[in-house]
């Protein structure tokens, strides 16, 4: 069963690498695997009645897929779609662009260009808590901060390399965080998971990268100069001030403030409610500003389109990968692997386990160009293995979530990397060749902090 499980994973990802749509591949593989699991291991198809013939097994398999869609859409899917809707509205009214635009003001006052790169990274990591989309944030920074970096005579390739390192998905309104909370059975405690666990990894990664960036890119520039590989200075781009009042920079923070405020006040507030409350408030401000209800209708259209788009690009992958993971577990091989890995004891076993699973997720994120897909295909195994090791599931699932983000930033086919390469007019691999040493250091930080948090809890 273990060999069969490995073979199933290999075949699935072979077809994804061949260019087949990952959602289609995950759904087909999941459907086949739950049926195979029923006949080979006797594993019942989840959330379905007993079956005594193939027709009933087939009906149960499709009923399981339908039930999974319903459950995810009313839970994690709705949360992620509400986050995407709010983010789209902030983009529609130029509030997120104004936030990025004003964030570059302090950077222009730093004289050392390598310290500017470090400062850009820190600013970008700070913005990530309110602009949760990796590609979306990079596009904003390319429009508002990248021109400042070029004006300070920073090489285009160095500028986009630093932007690519703003890779971690974190915070109570981030889709990966929300999904992680669901995996560890703490969907109602997203803020608590962020404050007690995820925040420490983010702070450690930000600190280490901010310290290394100036030294590392001095070395990169000298190396490129010695190899006669210095890129030509790109044309200086115009920096445009988004057409909205400066106080609009506060709006992207509204859901985060509401969630943290409710958490510390002991009030139960979910992410969906926080997003829709924030949208309603901004609707009011927009109506007072423009005195035109039609503009509110346009904003609602932007929200709904974004919710539909995120369903196609993210939520559907989460659902399909969840079905695939369930099918994989039904073969029994994953249970054998979990039992074997769960037998690892002590600090050495914990480090080995985190490194093994972390680099598996990292590698598949590089191959697929998607952190969401890789995390959902393998992240759900972390909870089972952690239970067998006697540790809280969050201690093993969190390093896998961070690994998926770092793997995405190492992928030459990731959307964000392609956008950066287009702006700098370089091949995506030129970015990856310069950033992968720092991303591997980030993996070390991720595993180190993860082991520390788990060891401290034990």
URHUQUI-V223447 format. One record per run of one state. SS is the DSSP state (2 for helix, 1 for strand, 0 for the rest). FROM is the first residue (numbers start at 0). LEN is the number of residues. Records with the same first field share a line. If there is no record, write none. Layout:
BEGIN
SS = FROM-LEN ; FROM-LEN
END
This chain:
BEGIN
0 = 0-1 ; 17-4 ; 40-13 ; 74-1 ; 92-2 ; 103-2 ; 109-3 ; 127-6 ; 144-1 ; 151-4 ; 164-10 ; 183-6 ; 226-19 ; 265-5 ; 290-2 ; 330-2 ; 342-3 ; 368-2 ; 389-4 ; 409-5 ; 424-3 ; 457-1
2 = 1-16 ; 21-19 ; 53-21 ; 75-17 ; 94-9 ; 105-4 ; 112-15 ; 133-11 ; 145-6 ; 155-9 ; 174-9 ; 189-37 ; 245-20 ; 270-20 ; 292-38 ; 332-10 ; 345-23 ; 370-19 ; 393-16 ; 414-10 ; 427-30
END
